[in-house]
Amino acid sequence: MSDWPYRDAFNRNRGLISDENQEKIRKAHVAIAGLGGVGGIYATTLARLGVGHFTIADPDSFELSNTNRQQGASTSTMGARKNETLERMVKDINPIAEVRVFEAFTPENAGDFLTGVSVALDGIDFFSIAARRLLYRECRARGIPVLGAGPIGFGTSMINFDPRGMSFDEYFAIEETMSEQEQAFQFALGLSPLLLQRSYFAPQRIDFAGRHAPSSVLGTLACANMVGCEAYKVIAGLPYESAPVSWQFDPYVRKFRRCNLWGGNRNPIQRIKKWYFARALNLK
């Protein structure tokens, strides 16, 4: 379908996005590691923006508990592979989009997965810290920006990582000697430094040992909105902010805030929070 009318399909972007930047979007290559809570909706959001090239990866299949928040999860897709389902959804939106599909993002295929990529999006499961660190490390080595946001309560907190700026491990103060649970705790601590959700979402609802946390479609939609905008900026060559700056938006409490967390999790305020929440969660 090389004659598919791309410009007509994305004509309503005009007035918001210049023709020059729309062409950059068409040529852009976006990698999305993980297609669950946020990764799937990143894929369809950027497909509707007009992105022409995707590389996606997820080893899982849809199950019933995905229904409340995951793009592609429906009664007709239960048991279906997430990567194959999202490939089909992207190509249903834009039939001339090129989609490279991987079973998973691993140390063995990282180089192939990131070949030709303009920007990478972090859709990895919250508790899969090893895979997440791998993504950020490999992208940094290749000069690829990584955009990530977490669905926190009914909103989101977003942190971008520029390959020339602060690294993922530096910001979250993650060390090799830490256990996987300790690394996940560090990730949670740094992801939402402003705690806008604190009036209704207690940290005790996150089960680090059981690898379970509440998540809503309202949060995943907020993630897609913010990450989609940042991806557009990166693709178009527009200015964007990266760690230690983060942004948190929570429509439930009607707040949108910017945070410049000097030193990341090594900031003295974060050290106090770490002590408090470790006690509250009974973490050693």
MIROVO-509032 format. One line per 8 residues: number of its first residue (from 1); their letters; for each residue x, y, z of N, C-alpha, C. Coordinates in pm, 1 decimal. Layout:
N
NUM = A = X/Y/Z/X/Y/Z/X/Y/Z | ... $
end
This chain:
284
1 = MSDWPYRD = 83.2/-121.1/0.0/0.0/0.0/0.0/86.6/126.0/0.0 | 188.6/127.6/-87.9/278.8/242.6/-93.2/206.6/370.4/-135.0 | 87.1/355.3/-197.5/12.1/472.2/-241.1/-89.8/517.1/-137.1 | -85.2/458.5/-16.5/-179.0/498.0/89.3/-162.2/646.7/119.7 | -272.7/723.1/128.9/-264.7/869.9/141.3/-225.1/915.4/282.1 | -98.1/907.0/312.4/-47.0/942.3/445.8/-84.9/1085.0/484.0 | -60.4/1179.8/395.0/-85.3/1320.6/428.4/-232.5/1346.8/456.3 | -320.3/1280.4/385.1/-463.7/1296.1/411.2/-501.0/1236.8/546.9 $
9 = AFNRNRGL = -442.0/1122.0/578.7/-474.5/1054.7/704.4/-436.5/1139.0/825.6 | -325.6/1213.1/814.2/-276.8/1290.7/928.5/-290.0/1441.1/905.6 | -383.3/1477.3/816.7/-403.6/1617.1/781.4/-445.9/1702.4/900.3 | -519.1/1642.3/995.9/-567.8/1721.0/1109.5/-456.5/1758.1/1207.2 | -337.3/1704.3/1187.5/-222.5/1750.2/1266.6/-176.4/1889.1/1222.8 | -212.2/1928.4/1100.2/-169.0/2057.4/1047.2/-232.1/2169.3/1129.3 | -153.3/2272.2/1154.3/-196.9/2379.0/1243.3/-138.9/2360.5/1382.3 | -107.4/2234.7/1414.7/-37.5/2202.4/1539.3/105.5/2158.9/1510.2 $
17 = ISDENQEK = 120.4/2085.9/1399.9/250.5/2033.1/1359.4/277.9/2080.0/1216.6 | 393.8/2139.5/1194.7/427.7/2189.2/1061.1/447.9/2072.8/964.6 | 438.0/2101.1/835.5/461.3/1997.2/735.0/602.4/1940.4/747.5 | 698.1/2027.0/778.7/836.6/1982.2/794.4/849.2/1883.5/910.5 | 786.3/1916.0/1022.7/795.2/1826.4/1138.2/712.5/1699.8/1118.4 | 602.2/1709.5/1042.6/525.1/1589.0/1013.5/607.5/1491.7/930.3 | 689.2/1545.2/841.0/776.6/1459.4/761.5/883.1/1394.2/849.7 | 932.1/1467.2/949.2/1026.4/1408.1/1044.9/959.6/1295.1/1122.4 $
25 = IRKAHVAI = 833.7/1314.8/1158.6/758.3/1211.2/1230.1/741.5/1088.2/1141.6 | 709.2/1110.8/1014.6/690.8/998.5/921.8/817.9/915.4/909.7 | 932.5/981.4/912.3/1060.1/911.6/896.1/1115.9/858.1/1027.7 | 1057.8/898.9/1139.5/1112.7/862.0/1270.4/1099.6/712.8/1297.2 | 1193.2/662.6/1376.6/1194.6/521.5/1416.5/1191.1/516.8/1569.1 | 1082.6/466.9/1623.1/1061.6/462.9/1768.0/1068.6/319.3/1817.6 | 1148.8/296.8/1920.6/1155.3/164.9/1984.6/1073.7/168.6/2112.6 | 993.3/64.7/2133.8/913.5/54.0/2256.1/941.3/-81.6/2318.6 $
33 = AGLGGVGG = 1006.5/-79.4/2433.1/1035.8/-202.5/2506.8/927.5/-223.1/2611.5 | 846.9/-326.7/2591.9/735.2/-353.3/2681.5/606.9/-295.5/2625.8 | 501.8/-377.8/2617.1/375.6/-335.8/2555.7/257.3/-356.9/2648.8 | 282.6/-349.6/2778.3/176.7/-371.0/2876.4/103.2/-243.2/2910.7 | 109.4/-203.3/3038.9/30.0/-90.4/3086.5/46.1/36.4/3005.0 | 170.0/75.7/2975.3/191.4/199.9/2901.2/245.8/177.8/2760.2 | 323.2/72.4/2738.7/387.2/52.5/2609.4/289.8/39.7/2493.9 | 180.9/-31.6/2514.7/82.6/-50.0/2408.8/17.4/80.1/2367.4 $
41 = IYATTLAR = -17.4/161.2/2466.8/-82.6/288.4/2433.4/17.5/389.1/2377.6 | 146.0/374.0/2411.4/248.2/454.6/2343.6/247.9/422.5/2194.4 | 240.1/294.3/2162.4/246.6/251.9/2022.3/131.6/309.2/1940.6 | 8.9/296.4/1990.5/-105.6/345.5/1913.4/-111.5/497.8/1911.8 | -67.8/561.6/2019.4/-64.4/708.3/2022.6/31.0/762.0/1917.2 | 150.8/705.4/1910.1/248.5/754.1/1812.6/213.1/711.9/1670.5 | 141.7/600.1/1657.0/91.8/563.5/1524.3/-6.6/668.8/1474.7 | -91.7/719.2/1563.6/-188.1/822.9/1524.9/-121.2/958.7/1507.0 $
49 = LGVGHFTI = -5.4/976.8/1566.9/71.6/1098.7/1541.9/133.8/1095.0/1402.6 | 154.0/971.5/1350.5/207.6/955.8/1215.7/345.2/894.8/1207.9 | 397.3/843.4/1320.5/529.2/779.8/1318.6/528.4/664.4/1218.6 | 634.3/655.6/1138.8/635.6/558.0/1030.0/713.0/431.1/1054.9 | 792.2/426.0/1162.4/877.1/309.0/1186.1/879.0/275.5/1335.4 | 851.8/150.4/1365.7/848.6/104.6/1504.8/932.3/-21.6/1521.3 | 993.3/-34.0/1637.4/1047.0/-161.4/1683.5/985.0/-186.4/1819.8 | 919.2/-301.4/1837.1/846.7/-328.5/1961.0/886.4/-465.2/2015.5 $
57 = ADPDSFEL = 873.3/-479.0/2146.8/908.0/-606.8/2209.9/824.7/-628.9/2334.7 | 776.5/-750.7/2350.6/711.0/-793.9/2474.2/695.4/-945.0/2469.5 | 734.9/-1016.3/2574.4/728.0/-1162.4/2572.3/594.3/-1220.1/2616.4 | 502.7/-1134.6/2664.1/381.5/-1183.8/2730.2/260.3/-1189.7/2637.8 | 157.3/-1258.1/2688.0/27.0/-1265.2/2621.6/-76.0/-1195.3/2709.3 | -185.0/-1151.4/2648.7/-289.1/-1082.7/2725.1/-362.4/-1180.0/2816.7 | -391.3/-1131.9/2938.6/-470.3/-1208.1/3034.4/-576.7/-1116.7/3092.8 | -671.6/-1175.1/3163.5/-790.0/-1101.7/3207.3/-755.9/-979.6/3292.4 $
65 = SNTNRQQG = -654.5/-990.3/3376.4/-619.8/-879.5/3466.2/-564.0/-758.3/3392.7 | -537.3/-771.4/3262.7/-489.5/-657.8/3183.0/-603.4/-567.3/3136.2 | -727.1/-613.6/3150.3/-842.2/-548.0/3088.5/-859.4/-403.1/3132.2 | -828.9/-372.0/3257.5/-860.9/-238.6/3309.7/-770.5/-126.8/3258.3 | -659.6/-160.9/3189.0/-566.3/-53.2/3157.2/-483.8/-72.6/3030.3 | -476.1/-192.8/2975.1/-379.7/-216.9/2867.7/-441.1/-207.2/2728.8 | -376.7/-128.6/2644.1/-418.5/-116.3/2505.1/-405.8/-252.2/2437.8 | -513.1/-295.4/2372.6/-512.1/-424.7/2305.1/-576.2/-535.8/2384.4 $
73 = ASTSTMGA = -599.1/-515.4/2514.2/-660.3/-619.4/2597.5/-811.9/-614.5/2584.3 | -870.4/-720.0/2530.0/-1015.3/-728.8/2512.8/-1055.0/-875.5/2514.5 | -1183.8/-901.6/2512.9/-1229.0/-1040.9/2517.5/-1178.4/-1120.1/2397.5 | -1159.2/-1052.8/2285.0/-1115.7/-1123.5/2163.9/-965.3/-1147.2/2159.1 | -889.3/-1083.8/2250.1/-743.7/-1099.3/2245.4/-687.5/-1174.3/2365.8 | -774.0/-1228.5/2451.0/-722.6/-1302.9/2565.6/-636.6/-1419.9/2517.4 | -515.5/-1428.5/2567.6/-423.0/-1533.6/2527.0/-339.3/-1499.3/2405.6 | -371.9/-1388.0/2339.0/-295.4/-1347.0/2220.3/-165.2/-1280.0/2261.4 $
81 = RKNETLER = -63.6/-1290.2/2176.0/64.4/-1226.6/2204.1/49.3/-1074.2/2198.7 | 105.6/-1006.9/2296.2/95.7/-861.2/2298.7/169.4/-798.3/2181.3 | 286.4/-850.9/2148.6/363.4/-790.1/2039.8/291.4/-803.8/1905.4 | 231.3/-920.1/1881.1/159.6/-940.9/1755.4/32.0/-856.9/1749.9 | -36.6/-845.6/1863.7/-159.5/-766.1/1869.4/-130.8/-619.1/1843.6 | -26.7/-566.5/1906.3/5.3/-424.4/1887.0/60.3/-397.5/1747.9 | 131.4/-493.4/1690.2/174.2/-477.3/1551.1/51.6/-460.9/1461.7 | -46.1/-545.6/1482.8/-167.8/-538.9/1401.9/-241.9/-406.1/1423.6 $
89 = MVKDINPI = -248.9/-359.8/1547.3/-318.6/-234.9/1576.5/-248.8/-115.8/1512.0 | -117.1/-113.2/1518.4/-41.5/-3.8/1456.1/-64.5/-2.8/1305.7 | -60.8/-119.7/1243.1/-77.0/-126.8/1097.9/-222.0/-106.4/1055.8 | -316.5/-127.7/1146.8/-455.6/-92.9/1118.3/-472.7/58.5/1113.2 | -393.5/129.6/1192.4/-397.1/275.6/1192.2/-322.2/330.2/1071.5 | -202.1/279.2/1050.1/-116.8/325.4/940.3/-62.0/203.3/866.7 | -127.9/162.2/758.5/-88.5/38.2/690.0/48.5/42.6/624.2 | 108.0/161.1/609.8/241.9/167.0/550.7/350.7/180.5/657.7 $
97 = AEVRVFEA = 310.5/176.3/784.1/410.5/180.0/891.3/492.2/51.3/889.7 | 620.6/63.4/914.8/707.6/-53.2/926.9/720.6/-87.8/1075.1 | 691.8/-213.3/1108.4/694.9/-256.6/1248.2/784.5/-379.2/1261.1 | 893.3/-365.0/1333.3/981.1/-477.9/1364.5/938.3/-533.2/1499.8 | 919.3/-663.8/1506.1/864.7/-727.5/1626.4/967.3/-820.9/1688.3 | 990.2/-803.7/1818.0/1080.2/-890.0/1893.9/1001.6/-959.7/2004.4 | 1045.6/-1079.8/2039.3/982.6/-1152.6/2149.5/1007.4/-1082.8/2282.3 | 1127.4/-1028.9/2298.7/1164.6/-960.8/2422.0/1286.2/-874.0/2394.7 $
105 = FTPENAGD = 1313.6/-783.6/2486.1/1435.4/-703.3/2479.6/1536.8/-766.7/2573.2 | 1648.1/-813.7/2519.2/1745.6/-890.0/2596.6/1887.3/-838.6/2570.4 | 1983.8/-877.6/2654.1/2122.9/-839.0/2627.1/2171.6/-890.1/2491.5 | 2120.5/-1005.2/2449.4/2165.3/-1066.0/2324.3/2114.6/-990.3/2201.2 | 1993.9/-930.7/2208.6/1939.5/-865.6/2089.5/1934.5/-713.1/2100.1 | 1994.4/-657.5/2206.0/1985.5/-512.8/2228.5/2036.6/-432.8/2108.9 | 2148.8/-474.5/2051.6/2204.9/-402.4/1938.4/2112.1/-401.5/1818.7 | 2054.3/-516.6/1787.7/1961.1/-528.1/1675.7/1833.8/-449.3/1704.5 $
113 = FLTGVSVA = 1783.9/-460.1/1827.0/1660.3/-392.2/1866.5/1672.4/-240.9/1849.1 | 1787.8/-185.4/1879.1/1805.4/-39.8/1878.6/1865.2/14.5/1749.0 | 1886.4/-70.8/1650.6/1943.7/-25.6/1523.3/1852.6/75.4/1453.5 | 1907.0/192.1/1422.1/1833.3/293.1/1347.6/1728.9/369.0/1426.3 | 1726.3/351.9/1557.5/1620.6/410.3/1640.7/1646.7/558.3/1669.7 | 1541.2/640.5/1659.9/1550.1/783.8/1688.9/1531.8/812.3/1837.3 | 1438.3/741.7/1898.7/1405.8/761.1/2040.0/1347.1/631.1/2092.9 | 1376.4/599.4/2218.5/1324.5/477.4/2280.8/1226.2/513.9/2391.2 $
121 = LDGIDFFS = 1121.8/433.1/2404.9/1020.9/453.4/2508.4/1022.4/335.6/2604.5 | 1018.4/366.4/2731.9/1023.1/266.2/2837.8/881.2/221.6/2873.0 | 844.3/102.3/2824.6/715.1/43.8/2858.8/731.4/-82.2/2941.7 | 848.0/-98.0/3002.1/881.8/-220.0/3076.5/805.6/-225.4/3207.6 | 765.9/-345.7/3247.2/694.8/-366.1/3373.0/769.3/-299.1/3488.2 | 695.1/-236.7/3577.7/753.9/-159.6/3687.7/860.9/-237.0/3763.2 | 835.7/-364.5/3790.9/925.2/-442.4/3876.2/1041.0/-508.4/3799.6 | 1042.9/-497.1/3667.4/1148.9/-560.5/3587.2/1268.2/-465.9/3575.1 $
129 = IAARRLLY = 1337.9/-448.1/3685.6/1443.9/-348.2/3693.2/1564.8/-385.7/3607.6 | 1599.8/-512.9/3601.1/1717.0/-553.4/3522.2/1698.3/-518.0/3374.9 | 1580.4/-547.7/3320.8/1552.7/-514.8/3180.3/1550.6/-364.2/3159.0 | 1495.9/-292.6/3255.2/1490.2/-146.0/3243.5/1630.5/-85.7/3245.4 | 1714.0/-129.4/3336.0/1851.2/-78.0/3341.3/1926.4/-110.3/3211.7 | 1900.5/-227.8/3157.6/1963.1/-266.1/3030.8/1923.0/-169.7/2920.2 | 1793.8/-136.8/2911.6/1745.8/-45.5/2808.0/1815.5/89.8/2817.8 | 1818.7/145.3/2937.0/1877.7/278.3/2953.2/2028.3/276.3/2928.6 $
137 = RECRARGI = 2093.1/172.1/2970.8/2237.6/160.8/2951.6/2272.9/147.8/2803.2 | 2200.1/60.9/2732.3/2228.4/39.1/2590.2/2194.9/162.7/2507.0 | 2086.8/230.9/2541.7/2051.1/352.5/2468.2/2153.8/462.8/2491.9 | 2198.2/475.3/2614.4/2299.1/577.2/2645.1/2427.0/552.8/2564.9 | 2467.0/427.0/2555.7/2589.1/393.0/2481.9/2576.4/425.7/2333.5 | 2452.7/428.2/2282.2/2428.9/452.9/2139.9/2379.2/594.6/2112.0 | 2373.3/678.3/2214.9/2330.4/816.4/2196.3/2182.4/832.2/2169.9 | 2100.2/740.5/2223.6/1955.6/742.4/2199.8/1882.9/792.7/2324.7 $
145 = PVLGAGPI = 1799.7/897.6/2313.7/1720.7/941.9/2428.4/1617.3/836.1/2468.0 | 1590.4/826.3/2598.3/1486.8/735.5/2648.4/1383.9/817.2/2725.0 | 1257.3/797.4/2691.8/1147.8/866.0/2758.8/1069.2/764.4/2839.4 | 1036.6/800.1/2963.1/962.9/706.5/3046.9/867.8/777.5/3140.5 | 754.7/714.1/3168.2/656.8/767.1/3262.9/590.0/650.7/3333.0 | 550.9/672.7/3456.5/482.0/568.6/3531.5/340.5/611.1/3564.1 | 242.2/520.5/3550.0/105.8/552.0/3591.8/97.3/546.2/3743.8 | 89.4/661.5/3806.2/89.8/670.7/3951.9/-44.6/724.7/3996.9 $
153 = GFGTSMIN = -122.3/642.2/4066.1/-257.4/682.4/4100.9/-338.1/703.9/3974.2 | -405.2/818.2/3966.6/-483.3/851.9/3847.9/-406.4/945.1/3754.2 | -277.1/959.6/3778.7/-195.2/1047.0/3696.4/-65.5/981.2/3656.0 | 36.6/1063.3/3637.7/164.4/1011.4/3590.0/279.7/1098.5/3637.0 | 396.3/1039.4/3640.9/520.6/1113.1/3661.3/616.2/1071.4/3550.3 | 678.4/1170.1/3486.0/760.0/1144.2/3367.4/902.1/1195.7/3386.8 | 998.9/1113.7/3345.5/1139.6/1153.2/3348.3/1203.8/1111.0/3216.7 | 1268.0/1205.5/3150.0/1340.7/1176.8/3026.9/1489.4/1162.4/3057.3 $
161 = FDPRGMSF = 1555.7/1077.7/2981.1/1700.0/1060.9/2997.6/1770.2/1088.1/2865.2 | 1846.1/1198.3/2865.2/1925.8/1235.0/2748.9/2060.7/1163.8/2759.5 | 2111.0/1108.4/2650.3/2237.8/1034.1/2658.5/2356.8/1119.1/2700.0 | 2342.2/1251.4/2691.8/2451.5/1341.1/2731.6/2434.7/1391.7/2874.1 | 2324.5/1355.5/2937.5/2296.0/1405.5/3071.2/2310.5/1299.2/3178.0 | 2235.9/1316.3/3285.1/2240.3/1225.0/3398.6/2190.3/1087.4/3356.1 | 2257.6/982.9/3400.1/2217.4/847.1/3362.0/2106.7/794.9/3453.1 | 2044.0/687.4/3410.3/1937.5/623.3/3487.8/1988.4/581.0/3624.9 $
169 = DEYFAIEE = 2099.7/509.0/3629.1/2153.7/461.7/3757.0/2197.5/576.8/3846.4 | 2249.9/683.2/3786.4/2290.2/799.6/3865.9/2169.5/865.7/3930.3 | 2064.4/888.3/3852.6/1946.0/956.4/3905.3/1879.4/875.3/4015.9 | 1858.2/746.3/3990.8/1787.7/663.5/4088.8/1880.2/609.0/4197.7 | 2009.4/637.0/4187.7/2108.5/591.1/4286.3/2101.0/440.0/4304.4 | 2099.6/369.9/4191.4/2095.1/223.4/4191.8/2236.9/168.8/4181.1 | 2266.9/72.4/4265.7/2400.1/11.5/4268.1/2390.1/-138.3/4243.2 | 2495.2/-194.1/4185.6/2497.2/-336.3/4151.6/2478.2/-425.5/4274.1 $
177 = TMSEQEQA = 2523.2/-379.1/4389.4/2515.5/-461.1/4511.1/2374.9/-469.1/4569.2 | 2282.5/-387.0/4519.2/2145.3/-387.0/4570.5/2068.8/-507.5/4518.3 | 1976.4/-557.2/4599.5/1886.8/-663.7/4555.0/1787.1/-606.2/4454.9 | 1718.4/-694.2/4383.4/1617.5/-648.8/4287.0/1508.1/-568.7/4356.7 | 1468.7/-610.7/4476.8/1366.0/-538.6/4551.8/1415.2/-400.0/4592.1 | 1539.8/-390.2/4633.8/1597.2/-260.3/4669.8/1603.3/-168.2/4548.5 | 1638.3/-223.1/4433.9/1644.0/-142.9/4312.1/1504.8/-93.8/4272.5 | 1403.8/-179.3/4287.3/1266.2/-139.5/4256.9/1220.6/-27.9/4351.1 $
185 = FQFALGLS = 1260.6/-36.9/4476.6/1226.6/66.6/4574.1/1292.0/199.4/4536.1 | 1418.2/194.9/4495.2/1487.6/315.6/4450.8/1416.9/377.4/4330.0 | 1371.3/291.8/4239.1/1300.1/338.3/4120.2/1170.6/408.2/4159.2 | 1094.1/347.5/4249.3/968.4/407.3/4294.3/992.8/540.8/4363.8 | 1096.9/546.3/4444.0/1128.6/666.7/4520.8/1159.9/784.9/4429.7 | 1236.8/759.9/4325.1/1277.3/868.2/4236.2/1177.2/901.8/4128.1 | 1086.3/808.9/4100.4/989.4/830.3/3992.5/888.5/938.6/4027.1 | 850.8/947.0/4153.7/747.9/1042.4/4195.7/795.7/1124.6/4314.8 $
193 = PLLLQRSY = 894.9/1211.2/4294.8/950.4/1285.2/4408.5/854.0/1384.2/4472.1 | 753.3/1429.6/4397.4/660.8/1529.3/4451.0/541.7/1468.0/4524.4 | 514.9/1340.5/4500.1/408.2/1268.5/4571.6/273.0/1339.8/4563.5 | 236.3/1387.1/4444.3/107.5/1455.5/4429.6/-10.0/1365.0/4463.6 | 10.6/1234.0/4454.1/-96.0/1137.0/4476.0/-113.4/1099.4/4622.6 | -37.3/1160.4/4712.2/-29.3/1111.8/4850.4/-160.7/1122.1/4927.1 | -254.2/1210.0/4883.9/-379.7/1225.5/4958.0/-473.5/1106.5/4941.1 | -451.5/1025.0/4836.9/-543.3/913.3/4813.1/-473.6/781.3/4779.7 $
201 = FAPQRIDF = -342.3/784.1/4758.0/-270.5/662.6/4718.7/-155.9/639.8/4816.5 | -177.8/550.5/4912.0/-76.8/522.1/5013.4/31.4/431.4/4956.1 | 158.1/456.2/4987.5/266.7/372.7/4935.3/256.8/227.2/4978.9 | 185.3/202.0/5088.5/169.3/64.1/5136.4/91.7/-22.5/5037.8 | 27.7/39.7/4939.8/-46.9/-37.2/4839.5/44.5/-99.9/4735.4 | 171.3/-63.4/4737.7/268.9/-126.9/4648.7/330.1/-245.7/4721.6 | 316.9/-362.6/4662.6/370.1/-485.8/4721.5/500.5/-521.3/4649.5 | 612.5/-479.6/4707.0/741.0/-504.1/4642.6/776.3/-652.2/4641.3 $
209 = AGRHAPSS = 743.6/-721.3/4749.0/775.5/-864.5/4756.3/692.2/-943.8/4656.4 | 563.0/-908.6/4643.9/473.6/-978.7/4552.3/473.5/-922.5/4411.9 | 549.7/-815.4/4389.7/561.1/-752.0/4257.5/423.8/-712.3/4202.9 | 352.6/-634.9/4284.4/217.7/-592.4/4244.8/195.3/-448.1/4288.6 | 133.7/-369.1/4199.4/99.3/-231.0/4232.4/-30.4/-193.8/4161.5 | -115.7/-111.7/4224.4/-238.8/-67.7/4158.9/-208.0/14.4/4034.1 | -294.3/3.6/3933.5/-275.4/80.3/3810.5/-409.2/96.3/3740.2 | -433.8/215.7/3686.2/-561.4/247.6/3622.3/-540.2/300.1/3481.4 $
217 = VLGTLACA = -641.0/283.3/3396.6/-634.8/337.5/3260.8/-621.5/489.4/3263.3 | -672.5/554.5/3368.1/-658.7/699.4/3376.6/-511.4/738.4/3387.3 | -434.8/656.9/3458.2/-291.5/681.3/3468.5/-217.5/650.7/3339.7 | -253.0/540.4/3273.7/-181.9/504.2/3150.5/-211.4/603.6/3038.0 | -333.5/656.7/3034.6/-365.4/759.5/2935.0/-283.8/886.4/2959.5 | -267.1/921.5/3086.9/-185.4/1038.7/3120.3/-40.5/1017.8/3077.0 | 9.8/895.7/3096.6/146.2/863.4/3051.9/160.6/884.5/2902.1 | 65.0/834.0/2825.7/72.1/844.4/2679.8/67.9/989.4/2634.1 $
225 = NMVGCEAY = -12.7/1070.1/2701.5/-21.0/1211.7/2666.6/113.8/1279.9/2683.7 | 176.7/1259.4/2798.4/302.3/1328.8/2827.0/419.1/1272.7/2746.5 | 429.8/1141.0/2739.9/540.0/1080.7/2664.8/523.3/1106.1/2515.1 | 399.4/1104.0/2467.0/375.7/1133.9/2326.1/422.9/1273.3/2288.7 | 394.1/1371.1/2375.1/439.7/1508.2/2349.7/591.9/1517.9/2351.2 | 654.0/1449.8/2447.8/800.0/1454.6/2455.7/864.3/1384.3/2336.4 | 804.3/1275.1/2291.7/856.4/1205.5/2174.0/850.4/1296.7/2051.6 | 741.0/1370.8/2038.7/729.8/1466.6/1928.4/842.6/1568.9/1934.3 $
233 = KVIAGLPY = 871.4/1620.8/2053.9/979.1/1719.7/2068.3/1113.9/1661.8/2025.6 | 1142.3/1540.5/2071.5/1270.0/1477.3/2036.7/1279.9/1457.1/1886.2 | 1174.1/1403.2/1827.2/1173.7/1374.9/1683.6/1188.9/1502.4/1601.0 | 1121.2/1608.9/1644.6/1123.6/1735.1/1570.2/1248.1/1818.7/1598.6 | 1330.8/1774.0/1692.4/1450.7/1849.4/1727.1/1422.1/1970.9/1812.5 | 1312.0/1966.4/1888.6/1274.1/2076.5/1976.7/1334.6/2055.5/2115.4 | 1350.9/2162.1/2194.4/1409.1/2147.8/2328.3/1321.0/2062.0/2419.5 | 1385.3/1981.2/2501.8/1313.5/1904.1/2603.5/1402.6/1892.1/2725.8 $
241 = ESAPVSWQ = 1341.2/1867.9/2840.8/1416.6/1857.8/2965.4/1437.1/1711.8/3003.7 | 1548.0/1686.7/3070.9/1579.6/1549.7/3111.8/1624.9/1548.0/3257.3 | 1647.6/1427.5/3309.6/1687.7/1410.6/3449.3/1806.7/1500.6/3482.6 | 1801.7/1565.6/3600.1/1717.6/1536.5/3716.8/1581.2/1603.4/3718.3 | 1538.2/1661.7/3605.4/1405.3/1722.6/3599.6/1300.3/1615.6/3573.0 | 1190.1/1622.1/3646.9/1075.6/1534.1/3621.8/949.3/1619.0/3623.5 | 843.7/1562.3/3566.6/713.7/1629.8/3563.9/608.5/1534.2/3617.9 | 520.4/1584.1/3704.1/411.5/1501.1/3753.4/278.6/1571.1/3729.8 $
249 = FDPYVRKF = 184.6/1494.0/3678.7/49.5/1542.9/3651.8/-49.7/1449.7/3719.2 | -140.5/1506.6/3796.6/-243.8/1425.7/3861.5/-378.2/1496.7/3848.3 | -463.6/1452.3/3754.8/-592.0/1519.0/3734.7/-686.8/1504.2/3853.0 | -666.5/1399.9/3934.5/-754.4/1379.9/4050.1/-739.6/1494.3/4149.8 | -617.4/1537.6/4172.4/-594.3/1649.6/4264.5/-573.6/1780.7/4188.0 | -584.1/1774.0/4055.3/-577.7/1890.5/3966.7/-447.0/1967.7/3983.3 | -338.4/1892.5/3973.4/-207.3/1954.7/3987.5/-112.2/1906.5/3878.3 | -27.8/1999.0/3834.6/77.3/1969.2/3737.4/201.9/2041.6/3784.9 $
257 = RRCNLWGG = 307.5/1966.3/3812.5/425.5/2026.0/3874.4/554.7/1979.6/3806.3 | 651.9/2069.3/3805.4/787.2/2039.6/3759.2/877.6/2026.9/3880.6 | 967.0/1928.7/3878.9/1059.7/1908.2/3990.0/1201.7/1894.5/3936.0 | 1292.0/1975.6/3986.3/1434.1/1962.7/3952.8/1502.5/1903.8/4075.3 | 1518.8/1772.6/4074.4/1568.8/1700.4/4191.5/1720.7/1689.9/4183.3 | 1788.7/1793.2/4228.8/1934.7/1794.7/4224.5/1990.7/1669.8/4291.2 | 2076.3/1598.9/4220.4/2137.4/1478.3/4275.6/2051.1/1354.6/4267.9 | 1928.6/1367.2/4215.9/1839.7/1250.9/4209.4/1811.6/1195.5/4347.8 $
265 = NRNPIQRI = 1813.8/1065.2/4360.8/1784.6/1002.1/4489.9/1892.0/1026.0/4595.4 | 2003.8/1084.1/4555.5/2106.9/1118.6/4653.8/2081.1/1255.1/4717.0 | 1979.2/1323.6/4670.3/1938.1/1449.3/4731.0/1902.3/1425.1/4877.7 | 1943.5/1513.4/4969.9/1914.3/1492.1/5112.1/1766.7/1469.8/5143.3 | 1678.8/1539.3/5071.5/1535.1/1520.5/5094.9/1493.2/1378.9/5057.4 | 1548.6/1327.0/4948.3/1517.2/1190.2/4907.3/1569.5/1088.5/5008.2 | 1682.1/1117.6/5068.8/1736.7/1026.6/5170.3/1643.0/1017.3/5290.8 | 1583.7/1130.6/5327.0/1487.0/1130.0/5437.5/1363.3/1050.5/5398.1 $
273 = KKWYFARA = 1313.9/1072.4/5275.1/1197.7/997.1/5225.9/1227.5/847.6/5223.5 | 1348.3/812.9/5182.2/1385.6/671.6/5176.3/1377.7/608.0/5314.2 | 1430.9/675.1/5413.3/1426.3/623.6/5550.6/1281.8/606.8/5596.2 | 1197.6/708.7/5568.7/1057.9/705.4/5613.3/979.6/593.6/5544.9 | 988.9/587.2/5411.7/908.9/488.8/5338.6/960.2/346.5/5358.0 | 1088.5/329.9/5377.3/1140.7/196.1/5405.6/1082.3/143.2/5536.1 | 1069.1/229.9/5635.4/1007.0/190.7/5762.7/857.8/164.9/5744.2 | 790.6/254.3/5669.2/646.1/240.7/5648.6/611.3/112.9/5573.1 $
281 = LNLK = 699.4/72.6/5481.0/675.4/-47.0/5400.2/740.2/-171.6/5458.8 | 807.4/-153.6/5571.6/875.1/-265.2/5639.2/976.7/-331.4/5547.6 | 1053.1/-246.0/5477.8/1157.8/-296.1/5389.0/1291.0/-289.0/5460.8 | 1371.9/-390.7/5443.1/1502.5/-392.1/5507.6/1605.9/-325.3/5418.7 $
end
